Amino acid sequence: MEVIYYNETDTMLVVFNNHKIVETKDLNENTLIELDKDGKLVSLTNEYAKQVTNVLDFSFKQVPDLVKG
């Protein structure tokens, strides 16, 4: 997974995998998703990212698996 932010255009691109894109859908006027042949999400693009996300305060956290027992 990769998150790319283009400051000049205030555009955020989230790439979930490297599958071949076969379809692009507009979710709204500023957000689009790209899907593979199975309809699975490949990427998400968000224009005007600062207006709809907290892109400048991005963080990633991995939660450890819960221990059973």
The 8 nearest C-alpha neighbors of each residue, nearest first, counted from 0:
[[1, 15, 14, 16, 2, 13, 17, 42],
 [0, 2, 14, 13, 3, 15, 12, 16],
 [1, 3, 13, 12, 14, 4, 0, 11],
 [4, 2, 12, 11, 13, 1, 5, 14],
 [3, 5, 11, 10, 6, 12, 2, 9],
 [6, 4, 10, 9, 7, 8, 11, 3],
 [5, 7, 9, 8, 4, 10, 11, 48],
 [8, 6, 5, 9, 10, 4, 47, 11],
 [7, 9, 10, 6, 5, 47, 46, 4],
 [10, 8, 6, 47, 5, 48, 7, 46],
 [11, 9, 46, 5, 8, 48, 45, 47],
 [10, 12, 4, 45, 3, 44, 48, 5],
 [13, 11, 44, 3, 2, 43, 4, 14],
 [12, 14, 2, 43, 42, 1, 15, 3],
 [13, 15, 42, 1, 0, 16, 41, 2],
 [16, 14, 0, 41, 42, 13, 1, 40],
 [17, 15, 41, 18, 14, 0, 42, 40],
 [16, 18, 19, 41, 15, 14, 20, 42],
 [19, 17, 16, 35, 20, 41, 34, 36],
 [18, 20, 35, 21, 17, 36, 41, 34],
 [21, 19, 35, 34, 22, 33, 18, 41],
 [20, 22, 35, 36, 34, 19, 23, 33],
 [23, 21, 34, 33, 20, 24, 35, 36],
 [22, 24, 33, 32, 34, 31, 25, 21],
 [25, 23, 32, 31, 26, 33, 22, 34],
 [24, 26, 31, 27, 30, 32, 28, 23],
 [27, 25, 31, 30, 24, 28, 32, 29],
 [26, 28, 25, 30, 29, 31, 24, 45],
 [27, 29, 30, 25, 26, 31, 46, 45],
 [30, 28, 46, 27, 45, 31, 47, 26],
 [31, 29, 45, 27, 26, 44, 25, 28],
 [30, 32, 25, 44, 26, 24, 43, 45],
 [33, 31, 43, 24, 23, 42, 44, 25],
 [32, 34, 23, 42, 41, 22, 40, 20],
 [35, 33, 40, 22, 38, 41, 39, 20],
 [34, 36, 20, 38, 21, 37, 39, 19],
 [35, 37, 38, 21, 34, 20, 39, 19],
 [38, 36, 35, 39, 34, 40, 21, 18],
 [39, 37, 34, 35, 36, 40, 22, 21],
 [40, 38, 34, 35, 37, 41, 36, 33],
 [39, 41, 34, 42, 33, 38, 35, 32],
 [42, 40, 34, 15, 16, 33, 14, 35],
 [43, 41, 14, 33, 13, 15, 32, 40],
 [42, 44, 32, 13, 12, 31, 33, 45],
 [45, 43, 12, 31, 30, 11, 32, 13],
 [44, 46, 30, 11, 48, 10, 29, 12],
 [45, 47, 10, 29, 48, 9, 30, 11],
 [48, 46, 9, 49, 50, 10, 45, 29],
 [47, 49, 46, 50, 51, 10, 52, 9],
 [48, 50, 52, 47, 51, 54, 53, 9],
 [51, 49, 48, 47, 52, 53, 46, 9],
 [50, 52, 48, 49, 47, 53, 45, 54],
 [53, 51, 54, 49, 48, 50, 55, 47],
 [52, 54, 56, 55, 49, 57, 51, 48],
 [55, 53, 57, 52, 56, 49, 48, 11],
 [54, 56, 53, 57, 49, 52, 4, 58],
 [57, 55, 54, 53, 58, 52, 49, 59],
 [58, 56, 54, 55, 53, 59, 52, 2],
 [59, 57, 56, 60, 54, 55, 53, 61],
 [58, 60, 61, 57, 62, 56, 2, 1],
 [61, 59, 62, 58, 63, 57, 64, 56],
 [60, 62, 63, 59, 64, 58, 65, 0],
 [61, 63, 60, 64, 65, 59, 66, 58],
 [64, 62, 65, 61, 66, 60, 67, 59],
 [63, 65, 66, 62, 67, 61, 68, 60],
 [66, 64, 67, 63, 62, 68, 61, 60],
 [65, 67, 64, 68, 63, 62, 61, 60],
 [68, 66, 65, 64, 63, 62, 61, 60],
 [67, 66, 65, 64, 63, 62, 61, 60]]
